[in-house]
Amino acid sequence: MKPEHITAALDIIRASAASITVSLNTPVNGNYSHVYDILIIRSNATVIKDLVEAGFSLCMTDKGLAVDKF
C-alpha cells in the first residue's frame, strides 16, 4: 500500500471509540520480505464497514484481518 493509504486506514481505525488491536508490518511467513502493512487482530463491525466504504480490501488470514488497497 502507498503511505497515504496506510495513513487513511489508520485514521479510520483511530476514529473508532472501540478497543481495536492492530499490528503493523507483520511478516506473512516469518520473513520481512513480504509483510501485511496493517493487520487487524480485534475489531468491531463499524470499523470494518468504514474501511470497506473507503475502498479498502479486507482479507482474513491465519494471523488476522489484512487491510489492503488496490
trRosetta pair geometry for C-beta under 8 A, 3 or more apart (Angstrom, degrees):
i j d omega theta_ij theta_ji phi_ij phi_ji
1 5 4.2 -118 -179 84 109 128
1 6 5.3 131 105 -54 125 84
1 9 7.7 -14 171 -3 163 137
1 37 4.9 -90 28 17 115 167
1 38 7.8 -13 23 2 153 100
1 67 8.0 -2 -49 115 155 82
1 68 6.1 -155 -62 -144 109 59
1 69 5.4 76 -124 38 107 92
2 5 4.8 95 58 3 77 104
2 6 7.4 -145 95 -5 41 85
2 69 7.7 -67 27 77 84 120
3 6 5.6 -54 -150 35 37 112
3 7 6.3 37 153 -19 68 105
4 7 5.6 -50 -146 38 35 114
4 8 6.3 38 154 -21 65 104
5 8 5.7 -52 -145 36 32 111
5 9 6.3 31 156 -17 65 106
5 56 7.7 137 -174 -99 103 95
5 69 4.4 -140 -157 41 140 143
6 9 5.9 -56 -148 38 29 109
6 10 6.2 25 155 -15 64 110
6 37 5.6 -108 -101 163 112 131
6 38 6.5 163 -136 -40 81 114
7 10 5.8 -59 -145 41 28 109
7 11 6.3 35 154 -25 64 105
8 11 5.6 -52 -149 31 31 115
8 12 6.7 31 152 -18 63 102
8 54 6.6 -177 150 168 116 139
9 12 5.8 -52 -153 33 34 111
9 13 6.4 30 151 -15 66 107
9 38 5.6 -143 118 4 141 168
9 51 6.3 43 -135 -126 88 104
9 54 7.6 172 -93 96 63 143
9 56 5.9 95 -100 -93 109 148
9 67 5.3 132 -162 145 149 144
9 69 7.4 -150 -53 -33 121 119
10 13 5.5 -53 -144 40 36 112
10 14 5.8 38 155 -22 68 109
10 22 7.8 144 -117 141 82 167
10 38 7.1 -152 -67 -103 81 136
11 14 5.7 -54 -139 39 27 112
11 15 6.3 35 156 -29 62 105
12 15 5.9 -53 -151 26 28 114
12 16 7.6 36 151 -29 57 96
12 47 6.7 125 139 -151 94 77
12 50 5.0 177 -168 126 118 120
12 51 5.7 144 115 -79 152 71
12 54 6.0 -116 -73 -11 149 157
13 16 6.2 -49 -170 13 37 113
13 20 5.8 -137 -171 101 96 155
13 22 6.1 51 172 -61 156 148
13 38 7.8 -162 -30 -168 151 137
13 40 7.5 -157 -115 -97 130 111
13 43 7.9 -78 -131 -118 97 114
13 47 5.9 54 -115 -153 62 126
13 51 7.7 29 -61 -70 81 114
15 50 7.8 -131 71 161 122 166
16 20 5.9 67 79 -24 135 132
16 44 6.8 170 -170 42 141 113
16 46 6.3 146 -120 93 113 113
16 47 4.9 -36 -61 -75 151 107
16 50 7.8 -165 -66 26 104 149
18 43 7.4 89 102 -165 133 49
18 44 4.5 22 89 -7 178 134
18 46 7.2 141 -5 48 133 116
18 47 7.0 -113 51 -30 125 118
19 42 7.4 -7 117 111 83 120
20 40 6.8 -46 -177 -146 106 101
20 42 6.3 -170 -149 94 45 71
20 43 5.0 32 -131 -108 102 67
20 44 7.1 -95 -83 3 97 81
20 47 6.2 74 -97 -45 146 169
21 40 7.3 112 83 -168 60 57
21 41 4.0 -54 105 68 109 110
21 42 4.1 52 26 34 106 96
21 43 7.7 -116 41 -53 62 62
22 38 6.3 -27 -166 -162 114 88
22 39 6.9 140 -164 76 61 50
22 40 5.6 -32 -105 -106 77 58
22 41 6.7 -165 -88 11 21 86
23 26 4.6 52 124 -57 121 124
23 36 7.6 58 94 86 99 114
23 38 7.9 139 77 -162 50 41
23 39 4.4 -22 64 67 96 106
23 41 5.9 74 -15 -38 102 112
23 63 7.7 -79 56 152 146 115
23 64 6.8 134 27 26 115 155
24 37 6.9 -17 -153 170 72 49
24 38 6.2 -17 -107 -101 69 57
24 39 7.5 -169 -78 23 23 80
25 32 7.5 21 169 -138 102 98
25 35 4.8 2 -159 164 59 153
25 36 7.6 164 -134 74 13 52
25 37 6.6 3 -75 -131 55 40
26 35 6.0 141 67 -163 34 89
26 36 4.7 -13 60 51 95 101
26 39 4.6 -28 21 3 140 145
26 63 6.1 -179 143 141 144 151
26 64 7.7 70 53 35 168 120
27 30 5.4 88 117 -111 136 8
27 31 5.6 150 -163 53 127 26
27 32 5.3 -77 -91 -77 109 51
27 34 7.2 83 -155 79 66 58
27 35 5.4 -55 -93 -102 41 81
28 31 7.4 -32 56 54 77 76
28 34 4.6 -32 17 109 128 101
28 35 6.4 -152 -25 -106 80 25
28 36 6.4 118 -77 -33 77 82
28 61 8.0 -101 -136 -158 79 153
29 34 7.1 33 19 66 91 112
31 34 6.7 42 89 32 93 78
32 35 6.0 3 -148 -58 60 113
36 39 4.3 70 111 -62 137 105
36 61 7.1 -133 -76 19 146 157
36 63 7.1 -169 8 79 150 132
36 64 7.8 165 113 66 164 100
36 66 4.6 -110 -139 -121 123 105
36 67 7.9 95 177 35 98 60
37 67 7.1 -85 77 77 93 84
37 68 7.3 117 32 -98 112 68
38 66 7.3 123 83 -159 61 51
38 67 4.1 -25 83 50 114 116
39 61 7.4 -62 -133 47 110 126
39 63 5.9 -23 -167 115 145 110
39 64 4.4 100 170 72 96 126
39 65 6.9 141 -165 68 56 44
39 66 5.6 -25 -105 -96 75 62
39 67 7.4 -154 -80 9 27 82
40 43 4.8 3 173 -39 130 128
40 47 7.6 165 -131 118 150 132
40 58 8.0 -25 26 -138 128 112
40 64 5.5 -170 78 161 43 117
40 65 4.2 -24 60 64 101 104
40 66 8.0 -155 18 -66 76 15
40 67 6.5 76 -20 -35 102 108
41 63 7.9 -61 -98 153 83 70
41 64 4.6 -71 -92 -107 51 140
41 65 7.9 -155 -63 23 18 80
43 47 4.9 -109 -170 64 115 133
43 48 6.1 115 123 -45 137 93
43 65 6.9 -60 10 38 135 142
44 47 5.6 98 60 8 72 99
44 48 7.5 -139 101 -1 40 93
45 48 5.6 -60 -152 40 39 113
45 49 6.1 40 153 -22 72 107
46 49 5.7 -55 -147 37 31 112
46 50 6.2 30 155 -18 65 108
47 50 5.7 -54 -145 38 31 112
47 51 6.3 32 156 -20 65 106
48 51 5.9 -55 -148 35 29 110
48 52 6.5 26 155 -16 64 107
48 58 6.5 5 -147 -62 91 170
48 65 7.5 -59 -104 167 107 162
49 52 5.9 -59 -149 38 29 109
49 53 6.2 27 155 -17 65 110
50 53 5.7 -55 -143 39 30 111
50 54 6.3 27 156 -17 64 109
51 54 5.8 -61 -149 39 29 109
51 56 4.3 -57 172 56 88 133
51 58 6.4 86 107 -57 131 116
51 67 6.3 -89 -164 -129 144 117
52 55 7.9 83 178 -44 31 11
52 56 6.4 -88 -83 63 31 77
52 58 6.6 -61 -74 -3 91 116
55 69 6.3 58 118 -135 91 105
56 67 5.5 -11 176 -165 133 92
56 68 6.8 139 -168 70 80 33
56 69 5.2 -62 -114 -78 66 89
57 67 7.6 136 75 -162 51 44
57 68 4.7 -32 67 73 100 88
57 69 6.5 160 11 -93 85 33
57 70 6.0 28 -12 -5 138 100
58 65 5.5 -5 -168 180 105 106
58 66 7.0 151 -156 76 50 51
58 67 6.1 -18 -101 -101 73 60
58 68 7.8 167 -83 26 28 74
59 65 7.2 150 72 -161 35 58
59 66 4.7 -21 63 59 91 103
59 68 6.8 6 5 12 112 117
60 64 7.9 -109 -145 146 58 25
60 65 5.7 -32 -99 -103 60 70
60 66 7.7 -177 -89 15 9 80
61 64 6.3 4 60 56 92 41
61 65 7.4 165 20 -98 77 19
61 66 5.3 55 -12 -23 121 111
63 66 8.0 63 70 -59 99 93
